[in-house]
Amino acid sequence: MALYLHMKPHKLNSNLIIMKRIEILIAAMLFITASVFMSACNKDEDEDDSDNKSYALVIDKGAQSIEPGESVSYSAKVVDTDGNVTQADNITWSVTPDSVGSISNGVFSTNVTGKAKITASATVDGTTVTTSVPIGVYQPSFFAVAPAAILFEANHQIDLNPVYFGQENPTFSYNSSDNSVASVNSNGVVDLIANGECVITVTASNQTNRPVYVPIMVIGPPTVNLPITRIELNSYSTDLFKDETKQLSATAYNPEGAVNDANITWASANTDIATVSSDGLISPVRTGKTFVTATALGVFAQCEVLVNPDTIVLVEPLYKDMQQGETHQFVATAYKNQRNGLGQTYDIDFNWVIPDYGPGFEMFNIATVDNNGNVTVKQDAMMGMSTILIAYDANNEYLAGGAMIMVDMGLPF
């Protein structure tokens, strides 16, 4: 059996790869669509909703889903009723619950896995403006789901797209932690119903013990009468090969409807990965992941862009239950990546690594691997714990694949 693991590469540091959120989904080297990031120019629900307030606060990173040990750097902007945009000063940041992580000067750091809310508050001309975005901290899984996190207004629908690219064809099931906030049907269509937060759990039929979690935050319409209240895109995610392009379109809205004369500007967060023209045409540059943003008068929407690699890596076995002290040989194979499936194989001398999850996550450090892909589970590894094995090309940081290892529970079935 063969499959791609949902992982992200980072710069190689000695013999360690730190798995980093969303620079690229490697190992999968997936055909992935990405997270919906819609800016929320809304007041906190506990605030007075008076129309006399003339400012709104926008957090630039939107909804996020990251892995343990990663961090996210946030900033915020103030938008007034004339559409003027200024960088917010003296922001107070908080995390709820603070058991999931901490935030200092806008930099969020993880503590444990779970869902949290990042809140920013600032005082402008004597008025306190507040807004929040969701963040999820979860272990990587065998497949990806796009979008990986959702921040959007009620009374909209968002499609979830599980991405499993390999020799199997699993089915997927979906479950919402709170159907009064957001429900999901058997096809992965999420109905955003009412203000609040929840998590959608996505489970593959062949990997029921390793689901993907999608944090959701449903918001109300802006309480400030801004000239632009939201921007909608024709696509919030796309994957491209290097010889493909994607045309985006954007429509701006105010409370009365579409703003047909809105001046929308386009920008790529990383032009080394992909560029975007003044009319929204995305052109890939190299393998990786970035965001293309459409902005009008301080309000923005983002499309997550993955530029697919030319080569992908399968590690076999993809999943292995191992006893404490057991050793097993894993094998990695590189294939040409193409739309219609896997092509020719390549001869690559792979390096092997099992990530060190760092302080607070030592329980996941359950095994070691040598230079030939021989994995040994530690004698004191906790039963039921799992980790990721990565095979990578030392000459190409974007070329890697992975497998999952779990310490056998010792059960007779």
C-alpha positions as CSV (number, residue, x, y, z in Angstrom):
1,M,0.0,0.0,0.0
2,A,1.2,3.5,-0.7
3,L,0.0,6.9,0.3
4,Y,1.2,10.4,0.9
5,L,1.4,11.8,4.4
6,H,0.2,15.3,5.1
7,M,3.4,17.0,6.2
8,K,5.2,20.2,5.7
9,P,8.9,20.7,5.0
10,H,11.2,23.1,6.7
11,K,14.9,23.9,6.2
12,L,17.0,20.8,7.1
13,N,18.9,21.3,10.3
14,S,21.6,18.7,10.8
15,N,19.6,15.4,10.7
16,L,16.3,17.0,11.8
17,I,13.3,18.1,9.7
18,I,11.0,20.3,11.7
19,M,7.5,19.9,10.3
20,K,6.2,23.4,9.7
21,R,2.6,24.5,8.8
22,I,1.9,25.3,5.3
23,E,5.0,26.2,3.5
24,I,4.2,23.1,1.5
25,L,2.5,19.8,2.0
26,I,5.3,17.4,1.3
27,A,5.3,13.7,1.6
28,A,1.9,14.1,0.3
29,M,3.0,16.3,-2.4
30,L,-0.6,16.5,-2.7
31,F,-3.1,17.9,-5.1
32,I,-4.3,20.1,-2.3
33,T,-6.7,23.0,-1.9
34,A,-6.2,25.2,1.0
35,S,-7.6,27.1,3.9
36,V,-10.3,29.8,3.5
37,F,-9.0,32.9,5.1
38,M,-11.6,35.6,5.1
39,S,-10.8,38.7,7.2
40,A,-13.2,39.4,10.0
41,C,-13.9,43.1,10.5
42,N,-16.2,42.4,13.4
43,K,-16.5,43.4,17.0
44,D,-16.2,40.9,19.7
45,E,-19.6,39.6,20.6
46,D,-19.4,41.0,24.1
47,E,-19.0,44.6,22.8
48,D,-21.7,47.2,22.3
49,D,-23.0,47.0,18.8
50,S,-23.7,50.7,18.5
51,D,-23.5,52.1,14.9
52,N,-21.7,55.1,16.4
53,K,-18.5,53.2,16.5
54,S,-16.3,54.2,13.6
55,Y,-13.5,51.6,13.6
56,A,-13.0,47.9,13.0
57,L,-10.0,45.7,13.6
58,V,-8.7,43.1,11.2
59,I,-6.2,40.3,12.0
60,D,-4.0,39.6,9.1
61,K,-3.5,35.9,9.3
62,G,-7.1,34.7,9.5
63,A,-7.9,31.1,10.4
64,Q,-4.9,28.9,11.0
65,S,-4.2,25.2,11.6
66,I,-0.7,24.3,12.7
67,E,1.3,21.5,14.2
68,P,2.8,21.2,17.8
69,G,6.0,23.2,18.1
70,E,5.2,25.7,15.4
71,S,4.4,29.4,15.9
72,V,2.4,32.1,14.1
73,S,3.2,35.8,14.0
74,Y,0.0,38.0,14.0
75,S,-0.5,41.6,13.3
76,A,-3.7,43.7,13.0
77,K,-5.0,46.7,11.1
78,V,-7.6,49.4,11.9
79,V,-10.2,50.2,9.2
80,D,-12.4,53.3,9.6
81,T,-15.8,54.0,8.0
82,D,-14.1,55.9,5.2
83,G,-12.1,52.8,4.3
84,N,-8.8,54.3,5.6
85,V,-6.4,51.6,6.8
86,T,-3.7,52.0,9.5
87,Q,-1.5,49.6,11.4
88,A,-2.9,49.0,14.8
89,D,-0.6,50.0,17.7
90,N,-0.6,48.9,21.4
91,I,-2.6,45.7,20.6
92,T,-3.5,43.5,23.5
93,W,-3.4,39.8,22.4
94,S,-4.9,36.9,24.2
95,V,-5.5,33.1,23.7
96,T,-8.6,31.2,24.8
97,P,-8.1,28.7,26.3
98,D,-4.5,29.5,27.3
99,S,-3.8,25.9,27.9
100,V,-3.4,25.4,24.1
101,G,-0.8,28.1,23.7
102,S,0.5,31.5,24.6
103,I,0.9,34.8,22.7
104,S,3.4,37.5,23.2
105,N,3.7,40.6,21.0
106,G,1.5,38.9,18.4
107,V,3.5,35.6,18.3
108,F,1.5,32.6,19.2
109,S,3.4,29.5,20.5
110,T,1.9,26.1,21.1
111,N,1.6,24.2,24.4
112,V,-0.7,21.3,23.6
113,T,-2.9,20.1,20.9
114,G,-6.5,21.4,20.5
115,K,-8.5,24.4,19.3
116,A,-8.2,28.0,20.5
117,K,-9.2,31.5,19.7
118,I,-6.7,34.4,19.1
119,T,-8.2,37.8,20.1
120,A,-6.8,41.2,19.4
121,S,-8.0,44.4,21.1
122,A,-6.9,48.0,20.5
123,T,-8.1,51.4,21.6
124,V,-8.6,54.0,18.8
125,D,-9.8,57.5,19.6
126,G,-11.2,56.2,22.9
127,T,-13.0,53.3,21.3
128,T,-12.0,49.8,22.0
129,V,-12.2,47.5,19.0
130,T,-11.8,43.7,19.2
131,T,-11.7,40.8,16.8
132,S,-10.9,37.1,17.0
133,V,-9.7,34.3,14.7
134,P,-9.5,30.5,15.3
135,I,-6.4,28.4,15.4
136,G,-6.0,24.7,15.7
137,V,-2.9,22.8,16.9
138,Y,-3.0,19.2,15.7
139,Q,-0.7,16.3,14.9
140,P,-0.3,15.7,11.1
141,S,-2.3,12.9,9.6
142,F,-2.2,10.7,6.5
143,F,-4.2,12.9,4.4
144,A,-5.1,16.6,4.1
145,V,-8.3,18.5,4.2
146,A,-8.8,21.9,2.5
147,P,-9.6,24.3,3.9
148,A,-7.6,23.4,7.0
149,A,-9.4,26.1,9.0
150,I,-12.5,28.3,8.4
151,L,-13.4,31.8,9.4
152,F,-16.5,33.0,7.7
153,E,-19.9,34.7,8.2
154,A,-23.0,32.7,8.9
155,N,-25.4,31.6,6.2
156,H,-22.7,30.5,3.9
157,Q,-21.5,27.1,2.7
158,I,-17.9,25.9,2.4
159,D,-16.8,22.6,0.8
160,L,-14.3,20.5,2.6
161,N,-12.0,18.6,0.2
162,P,-10.1,15.7,1.6
163,V,-6.9,15.0,-0.4
164,Y,-5.7,11.4,-0.5
165,F,-3.3,10.8,-3.4
166,G,-2.1,7.2,-3.7
167,Q,-3.0,3.7,-4.6
168,E,-6.1,3.5,-2.4
169,N,-9.4,5.2,-2.6
170,P,-10.9,5.6,0.9
171,T,-14.2,7.1,1.7
172,F,-14.5,10.0,4.2
173,S,-16.9,10.7,7.0
174,Y,-17.6,14.0,8.7
175,N,-18.7,15.1,12.1
176,S,-19.3,18.5,13.7
177,S,-18.7,19.1,17.4
178,D,-21.6,21.6,17.5
179,N,-24.3,21.4,14.8
180,S,-25.9,24.6,16.1
181,V,-22.7,26.6,14.9
182,A,-21.8,24.6,11.8
183,S,-23.1,21.4,10.4
184,V,-21.6,19.1,7.8
185,N,-23.2,16.6,5.4
186,S,-21.9,13.3,4.1
187,N,-20.3,15.1,1.1
188,G,-18.2,17.4,3.3
189,V,-20.3,20.5,2.7
190,V,-20.2,22.7,5.8
191,D,-23.2,24.9,6.6
192,L,-22.2,27.9,8.7
193,I,-25.3,28.5,10.8
194,A,-24.7,30.8,13.8
195,N,-22.0,32.7,15.6
196,G,-19.6,30.5,17.5
197,E,-16.8,28.0,17.3
198,C,-16.7,24.2,16.6
199,V,-14.5,21.6,15.1
200,I,-15.2,19.4,12.0
201,T,-13.6,15.9,12.3
202,V,-12.8,14.2,9.0
203,T,-12.0,10.5,9.1
204,A,-10.7,8.3,6.3
205,S,-12.2,4.8,6.1
206,N,-8.7,3.2,6.0
207,Q,-7.2,5.3,8.8
208,T,-9.9,5.6,11.4
209,N,-7.5,6.2,14.2
210,R,-5.9,9.3,12.6
211,P,-8.6,11.9,11.7
212,V,-8.0,15.5,10.5
213,Y,-9.5,18.3,12.6
214,V,-10.8,21.6,11.0
215,P,-11.3,24.4,13.4
216,I,-14.3,26.6,12.5
217,M,-15.3,30.1,13.6
218,V,-18.6,31.5,12.4
219,I,-18.9,35.3,12.7
220,G,-21.7,37.8,12.3
221,P,-21.7,40.7,9.9
222,P,-19.5,43.7,10.8
223,T,-21.0,46.0,13.4
224,V,-19.2,49.0,11.8
225,N,-20.7,50.5,8.6
226,L,-17.6,50.0,6.5
227,P,-17.7,50.8,2.8
228,I,-16.5,47.2,2.1
229,T,-17.6,44.5,4.6
230,R,-16.4,41.4,2.9
231,I,-14.8,40.1,-0.3
232,E,-15.7,36.8,-1.9
233,L,-13.5,34.9,-4.3
234,N,-14.4,32.4,-7.0
235,S,-11.9,30.0,-5.3
236,Y,-10.3,30.0,-1.9
237,S,-7.7,27.4,-2.7
238,T,-6.0,25.9,-5.7
239,D,-3.2,23.5,-6.6
240,L,-1.1,24.0,-9.7
241,F,1.7,22.3,-11.6
242,K,4.4,24.6,-12.8
243,D,3.0,24.8,-16.4
244,E,-0.5,25.7,-15.2
245,T,-2.2,29.0,-14.2
246,K,-5.3,29.9,-12.2
247,Q,-7.6,32.9,-12.8
248,L,-9.1,34.3,-9.6
249,S,-12.0,36.8,-9.5
250,A,-13.2,38.8,-6.5
251,T,-16.4,40.6,-5.6
252,A,-16.6,43.2,-2.9
253,Y,-19.7,43.6,-0.8
254,N,-21.2,46.1,1.6
255,P,-24.4,45.6,3.7
256,E,-26.5,46.6,0.6
257,G,-24.9,44.2,-1.8
258,A,-22.1,44.0,-4.4
259,V,-19.8,47.0,-4.8
260,N,-19.2,46.9,-8.5
261,D,-16.7,49.8,-8.6
262,A,-14.5,48.5,-5.8
263,N,-10.8,48.9,-6.5
264,I,-9.4,45.4,-5.7
265,T,-5.7,44.9,-5.5
266,W,-3.9,41.5,-5.7
267,A,-0.8,40.3,-4.0
268,S,1.1,37.1,-3.4
269,A,2.6,36.5,0.1
270,N,5.6,34.8,-1.4
271,T,6.4,35.6,-5.0
272,D,9.2,32.9,-5.0
273,I,6.3,30.4,-4.9
274,A,3.7,32.0,-7.1
275,T,3.0,35.4,-8.6
276,V,-0.3,37.1,-9.3
277,S,-1.2,39.7,-11.9
278,S,-3.1,42.9,-11.4
279,D,-6.3,41.1,-12.6
280,G,-5.9,37.9,-10.4
281,L,-4.0,35.5,-12.7
282,I,-1.8,33.1,-10.6
283,S,1.4,31.8,-12.1
284,P,3.5,29.2,-10.3
285,V,7.2,29.7,-9.8
286,R,8.5,26.8,-7.7
287,T,7.2,24.1,-5.4
288,G,5.7,25.4,-2.2
289,K,2.7,27.1,-0.7
290,T,1.7,30.7,-0.5
291,F,-1.4,32.9,-0.2
292,V,-2.8,35.2,-2.9
293,T,-4.8,38.1,-1.3
294,A,-7.5,40.3,-2.8
295,T,-7.9,43.6,-0.8
296,A,-10.2,46.5,-1.0
297,L,-10.3,49.3,1.6
298,G,-8.6,47.2,4.2
299,V,-10.9,44.1,3.9
300,F,-9.4,41.1,2.3
301,A,-9.9,37.5,1.3
302,Q,-7.2,34.9,0.6
303,C,-6.7,31.9,-1.7
304,E,-4.2,29.3,-0.6
305,V,-2.0,28.2,-3.4
306,L,0.0,25.0,-3.5
307,V,2.5,24.5,-6.3
308,N,2.8,20.8,-6.8
309,P,6.2,19.2,-6.9
310,D,7.5,17.4,-10.0
311,T,8.5,14.4,-7.9
312,I,6.7,12.7,-5.0
313,V,7.9,10.1,-2.5
314,L,6.2,7.1,-1.2
315,V,7.4,5.4,2.0
316,E,6.5,1.8,2.6
317,P,5.0,0.6,4.7
318,L,2.9,3.7,5.1
319,Y,1.8,2.7,8.6
320,K,3.4,0.3,11.0
321,D,2.4,-0.9,14.4
322,M,5.6,-1.8,16.3
323,Q,6.4,-3.3,19.6
324,Q,8.6,-1.6,22.2
325,G,12.2,-2.4,21.2
326,E,11.2,-3.7,17.7
327,T,13.2,-2.7,14.5
328,H,11.8,-2.5,11.0
329,Q,13.2,-1.6,7.6
330,F,11.3,1.1,5.7
331,V,11.8,1.8,1.9
332,A,11.3,5.0,0.0
333,T,10.6,5.4,-3.7
334,A,10.5,8.6,-5.8
335,Y,8.0,9.0,-8.7
336,K,7.3,11.5,-11.3
337,N,4.2,13.6,-10.3
338,Q,1.6,14.2,-12.9
339,R,-2.1,14.9,-13.1
340,N,-3.1,11.5,-14.3
341,G,-1.2,9.6,-11.6
342,L,2.3,8.4,-10.8
343,G,4.9,8.2,-13.6
344,Q,8.5,6.9,-13.8
345,T,10.7,6.3,-10.7
346,Y,13.9,8.1,-9.8
347,D,17.0,6.8,-8.1
348,I,17.5,8.9,-5.1
349,D,19.7,8.3,-2.0
350,F,17.4,9.3,0.7
351,N,18.2,10.5,4.2
352,W,15.9,9.5,7.1
353,V,14.7,11.3,10.1
354,I,12.1,11.1,12.9
355,P,11.3,14.6,14.1
356,D,12.0,15.7,17.7
357,Y,8.8,17.3,18.9
358,G,10.6,19.4,21.5
359,P,9.7,20.4,25.0
360,G,6.2,19.5,26.1
361,F,5.8,16.8,23.4
362,E,8.5,14.4,24.5
363,M,5.9,11.6,24.6
364,F,5.9,11.6,20.8
365,N,9.6,10.9,20.7
366,I,9.1,7.2,20.6
367,A,11.6,5.9,18.0
368,T,14.9,6.4,16.2
369,V,16.0,5.7,12.6
370,D,19.4,5.1,11.0
371,N,20.7,6.3,7.6
372,N,19.2,3.3,5.8
373,G,15.6,3.6,7.0
374,N,15.8,1.1,9.9
375,V,13.4,2.2,12.6
376,T,13.8,1.1,16.2
377,V,11.1,1.8,18.8
378,K,12.4,2.8,22.2
379,Q,12.1,0.3,25.0
380,D,10.3,2.9,27.2
381,A,8.0,4.2,24.4
382,M,4.5,4.8,25.6
383,M,2.0,2.4,24.2
384,G,-0.5,4.0,21.7
385,M,1.8,6.9,20.9
386,S,2.7,7.6,17.3
387,T,5.2,9.6,15.3
388,I,6.2,10.4,11.7
389,L,9.1,8.9,9.7
390,I,10.4,11.1,7.0
391,A,12.6,10.2,4.0
392,Y,14.0,13.2,2.2
393,D,16.5,14.2,-0.5
394,A,19.3,16.2,1.1
395,N,19.8,18.0,-2.2
396,N,16.1,19.1,-2.5
397,E,14.3,20.2,0.7
398,Y,10.9,20.0,-1.0
399,L,11.3,16.3,-1.9
400,A,10.3,14.1,0.9
401,G,7.8,11.4,1.9
402,G,6.6,10.0,5.2
403,A,5.1,7.1,7.1
404,M,3.5,6.7,10.5
405,I,4.7,4.6,13.3
406,M,2.6,3.6,16.4
407,V,3.6,1.8,19.5
408,D,1.6,-1.4,19.7
409,M,-1.0,-1.4,22.4
410,G,-0.4,-5.0,23.2
411,L,-4.0,-6.0,22.6
412,P,-4.8,-9.5,21.3
413,F,-6.8,-8.2,18.3
